[in-house]
Amino acid sequence: MLDAKDKAENRNSSRYRNVIISILIFVLLLSVYFLWRARKNRDVLKEREVILNEKEKINKALSEAIQENKFNDLLTLARSNSPEFLILFTELYPEFIHALKNLDPKIRNTELEFCAMAFLNFSSKNIAEYTYVTTRAVQIRKNRFRKKFGISSDVDFNLWMREQVEPIELNR
């Protein structure tokens, strides 16, 4: 009887031990699985991040190429005295147009075109050539703008035009 009791007790403790070992193995396997899955997800996220960074670099390069192309188009339009010049200039430099309109809300498009050419640092000779007027007419127009905007004669007109953008860009 004692022997049968001991055998039954041994079987029960053996079963209990087997259940505990099985549970521990299951928990261990489950932990290994979750660690593997977490590492795999981390690797996938890193891979996606690398791909995203590459796409951003490509997009930035394309944007720069488009901007450069637009700038070249802008110069071509200016040289041909195209009416589309001001439209593209406004697209590329909206802050400059905004600054001029703040200085003079009634400024005309022809005046904006003239100021845009000065902003692009065209010489008086170039502006005269592109707009089919004399160099003297360009100088007179610059002097009118100097009076209108209170620009001193010792300040470079083209430089003053470019400086009109800086205060707005700093406030962004």
C-alpha positions in Angstrom: 0.0 0.0 0.0 2.8 2.4 0.9 4.5 1.4 -2.2 1.4 2.1 -4.3 1.0 5.4 -2.5 4.6 6.4 -3.2 4.2 5.4 -6.9 1.1 7.5 -7.1 2.8 10.4 -5.4 5.8 10.0 -7.7 3.5 10.0 -10.7 1.7 13.1 -9.5 5.0 14.9 -8.8 6.3 13.8 -12.1 3.2 15.0 -13.9 3.4 18.3 -11.9 7.1 18.7 -12.9 6.3 17.9 -16.5 3.5 20.4 -16.5 5.8 23.1 -15.0 8.5 22.2 -17.5 6.0 22.3 -20.4 4.7 25.7 -19.2 8.3 27.0 -18.9 9.2 25.8 -22.4 6.0 27.3 -23.8 6.8 30.6 -22.1 10.4 30.5 -23.3 9.3 29.7 -26.9 6.7 32.5 -26.7 9.3 34.9 -25.5 11.7 33.9 -28.2 8.9 34.4 -30.8 8.0 37.8 -29.5 11.7 38.9 -29.4 12.2 37.6 -33.0 9.0 39.4 -34.1 10.0 42.7 -32.4 13.5 42.5 -34.0 11.9 41.8 -37.4 9.5 44.8 -37.0 12.5 47.0 -36.0 14.4 45.9 -39.0 11.4 46.5 -41.3 11.0 50.0 -39.8 14.6 50.7 -40.3 14.4 49.5 -43.9 11.3 51.7 -44.5 13.0 54.7 -42.9 16.0 54.2 -45.2 13.7 53.9 -48.2 11.8 57.0 -47.0 15.0 59.0 -46.6 16.1 58.0 -50.1 12.7 59.1 -51.5 13.1 62.4 -49.7 16.5 62.9 -51.1 15.2 62.2 -54.6 12.3 64.5 -54.1 14.6 67.2 -52.8 16.9 66.8 -55.8 13.9 66.9 -58.2 12.5 70.0 -56.5 15.9 71.7 -56.8 16.1 70.8 -60.4 12.6 72.1 -61.0 13.4 75.3 -59.2 16.6 75.7 -61.2 14.7 75.0 -64.4 12.0 77.5 -63.4 14.7 80.1 -62.6 16.2 79.5 -66.1 12.7 79.9 -67.6 12.3 83.1 -65.5 15.5 84.6 -67.0 14.4 83.6 -70.5 11.0 85.2 -70.0 12.6 88.4 -68.7 15.0 88.5 -71.6 12.1 88.1 -74.1 10.0 90.7 -72.3 7.2 88.1 -71.9 4.1 89.0 -70.0 4.4 85.6 -68.3 7.6 86.9 -66.6 5.7 88.5 -63.7 3.5 85.4 -63.2 6.5 83.1 -62.8 8.4 85.6 -60.7 5.4 85.9 -58.4 5.4 82.1 -58.1 9.1 81.9 -57.3 9.4 85.0 -55.1 5.9 85.7 -53.5 7.5 87.3 -50.5 9.2 90.0 -52.6 5.9 90.9 -54.4 4.2 91.0 -51.0 6.9 93.3 -49.6 6.5 95.7 -52.5 2.7 95.7 -52.2 3.1 96.5 -48.5 5.3 99.5 -49.4 2.8 100.6 -52.2 -0.5 98.9 -52.3 -1.3 100.7 -55.7 1.9 99.5 -57.4 1.3 98.6 -61.0 2.4 95.4 -62.8 4.8 97.2 -65.0 6.4 98.6 -61.9 6.5 95.2 -60.3 8.2 93.8 -63.4 10.8 96.6 -63.3 11.5 95.9 -59.6 11.6 92.1 -60.3 14.4 92.7 -62.8 16.2 94.8 -60.3 15.7 92.1 -57.7 17.3 89.6 -60.2 20.3 92.0 -60.3 19.9 93.0 -64.0 21.9 96.0 -64.9 20.3 99.2 -66.2 21.6 98.3 -69.6 20.1 94.8 -69.5 16.7 96.1 -68.3 16.8 98.7 -71.1 17.6 96.0 -73.7 15.0 93.5 -72.4 12.2 96.1 -72.1 13.0 97.9 -75.4 13.7 101.3 -73.8 16.8 103.5 -73.5 19.2 103.2 -70.6 18.4 106.7 -69.7 14.7 105.8 -69.3 15.7 103.0 -67.0 17.8 105.4 -64.9 14.9 107.9 -64.7 12.6 105.1 -63.6 15.1 104.0 -60.9 15.2 107.6 -59.7 11.4 107.8 -59.5 11.4 104.6 -57.4 14.1 106.1 -55.2 11.9 109.0 -54.5 8.8 106.9 -54.1 10.3 104.5 -51.6 12.8 106.9 -50.0 15.9 105.1 -51.2 19.1 107.2 -50.7 21.2 107.8 -53.8 24.2 106.2 -52.1 22.4 102.8 -51.7 22.6 100.3 -54.6 19.1 100.1 -56.1 19.3 96.4 -56.9 20.7 95.5 -53.5 17.9 97.5 -51.8 15.3 95.5 -53.8 16.9 92.2 -52.7 16.9 93.4 -49.1 13.1 93.9 -49.1 12.7 90.1 -48.9 14.9 89.5 -45.9 12.6 91.0 -43.1 9.7 88.7 -44.2 11.9 85.6 -44.5 13.2 86.2 -40.9 9.7 86.3 -39.5 8.7 82.8 -40.8 
